[in-house]
Amino acid sequence: MEVDNCELHPDDDGVVSYSDGSTFFLNRLKPIGRGTSVRCDGVTLPELFHPVKTLLRVFIATFTCDVSCYPPFPDVIAFGKDRKKKGVACHHPKLIVLQRDESLRVIVTSANLVPKQWDYVTNTVWWQDFPRRTTPDYSAFFRSIEDLKSDFAAQLAGFVASLIVDVPSQAHWVNELAKYNFGQAACHLVASLPGVHTQSSYYLEANYCLSVSNCSTS
């Protein structure tokens, strides 16, 4: 893959952004004025989606969405009632799943799907591509961590299922995930749960500390 004036040229398979999942990247920011230098070591949203013409399905979990042209996303929204909470105790993870015939790309980022956060605010981006299986395999969704190198598949399927619980039309996504092999996942997924998880106040007191009973060792 060659870089020329920050324009990435695709490899033979058409992919312009490769990651083995072992590294976190930053988004590439646009210049904000004259004389502003542009770093070429980041990644843009269009590069992550390229080539768009080979995409079969796109799954996006984001708190806010304001991208209307790249590519056109279907207007199927879950957690719609959370908008009334104005960001308090709501769903905030940013997950993008790009399905193609031969691979599935999983993207986890700190950026919402709005131009400002991708173009002018520094955010982290992680992604990895997973190959398609010859036949679907659901066993990785249910086996314990002791039986697997990674519980990536189980965590991803469980998280996606929790997001689409109120959108039955998207239930097929769990079946689609079973068609791909996550055995070489380079990381673990740790999902956060929306809500205010406290018995007293929304904020920890200044003298708060963990006691021995709060900690566990393995």
N, C-alpha and C positions, 0 to 999 in steps of 0.2 A: 504494500500500500504506500503510495507516494503522497507527499504533502507539498502543494505548490500554492503560495499565497493563501494559506488556510483552506484551500479547497481540496477535499479528500477525493482521490480517484479510486473507484471500486476495484476490488480484486477480480479474479476470473469468475468467481461465483456471484459477483454483483454487490458484495458486502463492502461498505465503506467504513464501518466501525466494528472492530474486533476486540473482544475481551474474553479472557479465560476465566473471569470471575474472581481473580485473586487480588484485584486492584480497585480502589475507588478513584473516580475521575471527577473533574470539575466541569461545569458547563462553560462553553466559550462565550465570553461577553462581546457585545458589539461596541465599537468605539462611540464615545459620548461627546466628542468634540475634536476640533482640529489639533493635530499633533498627538492624539491619543494612540498609543501602540496597541496592537491586537495580538494576543498570544494565540499560538496555533496548536497548543497541546491539550486543549479541551475538546468537548464534543457538543454538538448542537442537536436539537430535537429532530430536525429533518434528517440528519445523518443516522440517528438511531432508528428511524423508520424506513430508511432507504434499503432496497427499492420498494416503493409503495405498491407497485403493480403486482407484486407477488404475495401481498398480504391476503390471507383468507378471513381473519377476524382480528379485532382489536378489543382488548379489555382494559379499561382505565378506571382506577380508583383515585380520585383527587377531591380535595375539599372545595376548590373553586375551579371553574373552567371558562376560559375565554379565548379559545383557539378555534377559529371558524374556517380555516382554509387548508390546514395541513395535518393529516388528510381530513375530509369531512367525517365527523364522528356521529354515530347514530344517537339520537336523543332519548336514551333510556337511562333514567336517573333513579338510583336507590338512595335511601336515607334522606329523602326530600324534606322530611319534617325537621331534620337537624338544623336547617337553615334558620329556623325561628329562634334557635339558641344563640345565634350570632357568634359561633365559634367556641362556645363554652361546653365542655363535656361532649364534644361531637367527634365524628370520624375525621381523622387527619392523615392517615397513611397515604403515600403516593406510590401507586403500583401500576405498571403498564405491562401487559402481556401481548406480544405480537405473534400471531400464529401463521405459519407458512406450511407448505406441504412437507418440506424436509426438516424443518426445525421450528423450535418455539423459543422466542427471546423473552426473558423475564428482566424487567427494568425496575429498580427501586431507586427513588430519588427524593431529595428534600424539596424539590420545586413543584408547586402546583402547576396545573396546565393553563398558565396565563403567560403571555409574551414577556411581560416585565420581569418575571422571575427567571425565565430562560435567557433573556437577552441582556439584562442590566443588573441582576443580583446574583452573586456567587452562590451556587448550590452544588451539592454532591450528587454524583450519579454512579450507580453500580448496575452492571448488566452481565448476563451470560446466556449463551445460546445452547439449547439442548436438542439432541438428534431425535428423529422420529423412530418409534419402535415398529417392528414388523406387524405386531398385533398389540392391542391395548392390554395394559397390565394394571389392575387395581390393587394388587397386593401391597405395593409400596405405600398406599394410603393408610394401611391398617397395621402393618408390622411395627414392632417396638423399635426404639432407637438402638437397642442392643443387637438387633438382627440386621441393621443397615449401617452403611458407612455414613449416611446422613439421613435425617428425617425431612429433608427439603421438600420432597414430593408431598408428604403428609401435611406439613405446615402450609404449603401453598394451596393445596386442595381445600383444606379446612378453612383457610382465610377467605378464599374466593367464595366458598359455599356460604360463609357468614355474611358476605357482602350482597349476595343475590337472593337471600332468603325472602325478601319482599318483592323480588322481580322474577316470577316464575318463567318468563320468556327467555331468561338467560341461564336456566338450569343446565343447559347442555355443556356449559363450560367445564364442569367437573369431568364429564365424559371425555371432553377434548384433551384435558390434561393427561389422562391415562394413556394417550397415544404417544407420549414422549418419554424419553429416558433421562431421569434426573440423577442417575447414579454417580455422575462426575461433578456434582454441584460443589463449588469451591467454598461455600459458606453455609451458615445456618440462618434460617428466617426466624425472626422474633417479632411477633405481631403485638401491637398495642391495642388495648380495648378502650372504646369510647366510654366516658362516664366520669363522675366525680367520685373517686374511691377513697372515702374518708368517713370517719364517724363523728368528727368534731367540726373543724373548719376547713376551708378550701386551701389553706396555706399552713405549712409546718411552722411551729413556734420556733423562736430563735434558739432555745435550749434543747431542741429535739435531737435525740441521738438513738441509734440502734442498740438494743440490749442483746444479750447472748441468746435469749429466746427467739429473737427475730432472725437470727442467722442460722444457717445450716451448712454443714460441710459434707463433701462427698469423698 
